[in-house]
C-alpha cells in the first residue's frame, strides 16, 4: 500500500504535526504540504519525503492577513491537485480534505472541522474590529460552500475525539470513527515534585492561558515561592498570536515564565519535575497535554469541557468548571504531595494501557488497506 499524506502547514511542534510524523514514518509515506519550515517543526521531518506544493498566489496572499492568505493558497492547491502513484491519500489539517475533489480514495484524519468557520466562529468574530469581521466573513462563506461539496465524497473519516465526532456530525452531517492518537510514553519519566505548575501548549488565544494565570495568581497570594511555567511554540507570522503572547506575558509578570520554542528534551524535563500540569483551552478538540502529563506521572487539572472530558478521569487528575475550583485543587495538591505522587503513578499506568501508537497505527492501517484493495 502506497500512502500519500496531505497537510497544509508543517511549521510548529504540536500534536497535529506529531500525528503526521508518526503516520509518515510508519507507512513510509510521502507528505505534500503548502508550507514547510523545518527549523520550526520536529527535526525528524528531515528524514521524511516532503514535497512543498507550488503556487502563484503567494504574492497576492501576502497582502492579506496571514491566516486568510495561507489558507486560501492551501485550499486552492488541494482542491485542484491531482496526485499520482498512490493507493490511498490521508488528509490531515483543514483544508487538506479538499484533495478529495480530484482524488480517491481519501481517509481524512480530522482534528476538527475548521473552527474559524464553525464552532469558534462567533467567539473569534466577537474579538475582531469591523474591518476584520467583514474580511473574514467574505472568506468563510465560500469556504463553507466548498467544504459542503467535498466532505460528502470522502471515503472514511477518523475523528480525533468524541468531541470532534460531534462537531463533524453537527456541522458537516457526516459520521466518523473515533481514533485517538498515541503517546510516546517511553520518552517521558517521573522526576521530582518541585514548586511550580506547568502549562505547555501552542501560544494561541483559544488555549485560554488567562484562566490558568488568574488561578495561579490567586493561589500564589497565600503561597509564596511557587511559579507557573508556560512553554510552547508561537506562530510569529500571525499578528493576533504575537499580540496574545505579549498580553499573557504582561499578565503573568514576575509570577512565572513563558518559554518559546523549547526543545523536546527540555519540555520532558519540565513535565517530569512539576507538581502538576494545568490545561484550560476553549472547547479543545482532543488534548495531548494531559496525556503527556500522565506519561510523566503527573496529575492534570483541566477545564471541564471539550477533549479533556474524555481524557481526565478521577484518580489521575481533576476537571474544574471555574477559576476558584482550579485554585482549590492547586491548594490541595500543594499541601498533599503524597496524593499528587499517587495520582501520578496511576496516571502513568492509565496512559500505557489506553494510548499506544501501535493501537492507533494498526487501526489506521487496516482502514487504509481496505480502501486500497477496493480501489484496485
C-alpha positions, 0 to 999 in steps of 0.5 A: 500500500502506497500512502500519500499524506496531505497537510497544509502547514508543517511549521510548529511542534504540536500534536497535529504535526506529531500525528503526521510524523508518526503516520509518515514514518510508519507507512513510509509515506510521502507528505505534500504540504503548502508550507514547510519550515523545518527549523520550526517543526520536529527535526525528524521531518528531515528524514521524511519525503516532503514535497512543498506544493507550488503556487502563484498566489503567494504574492497576492496572499501576502497582502492579506492577513496571514491566516486568510492568505495561507489558507486560501493558497492551501485550499486552492492547491488541494482542491485542484491537485491531482496526485499520482502513484498512490493507493490511498491519500490521508488528509490531515489539517483543514483544508487538506480534505479538499484533495478529495475533489480530484482524488480517491480514495481519501481517509481524512484524519480530522482534528476538527472541522475548521473552527474559524468557520464553525464552532469558534466562529462567533467567539473569534468574530466577537474579538475582531474590529469591523474591518476584520469581521467583514474580511473574514466573513467574505472568506468563510462563506465560500469556504463553507460552500466548498467544504459542503461539496467535498466532505460528502465524497470522502471515503472514511473519516477518523475523528480525533475525539468524541468531541470532534465526532460531534462537531463533524456530525453537527456541522458537516452531517457526516459520521466518523470513527473515533481514533485517538492518537498515541503517546510516546510514553517511553520518552517521558519519566517521573522526576521530582515534585518541585514548586511550580505548575506547568502549562505547555501548549501552542501560544494561541488565544483559544488555549485560554492561558488567562484562566490558568494565570488568574488561578495561579495568581490567586493561589500564589497570594497565600503561597509564596515561592511557587511559579507557573511555567508556560512553554510552547511554540508561537506562530510569529507570522500571525499578528493576533498570536504575537499580540496574545503572547505579549498580553499573557506575558504582561499578565503573568509578570514576575509570577512565572515564565513563558518559554518559546520554542523549547526543545523536546528534551527540555519540555520532558524535563519540565513535565517530569519535575512539576507538581502538576500540569494545568490545561484550560483551552476553549472547547479543545478538540482532543488534548495531548497535554494531559496525556503527556502529563500522565506519561510523566506521572503527573496529575492534570487539572483541566477545564471541564469541557471539550477533549479533556472530558474524555481524557481526565478521569478521577484518580489521575487528575481533576476537571474544574468548571471555574477559576476558584475550583482550579485554585482549590485543587492547586491548594490541595495538591500543594499541601498533599504531595503524597496524593499528587505522587499517587495520582501520578503513578496511576496516571502513568499506568492509565496512559500505557494501557489506553494510548499506544501508537501501535493501537492507533497505527494498526487501526489506521492501517487496516482502514487504509488497506481496505480502501486500497484493495477496493480501489484496485 
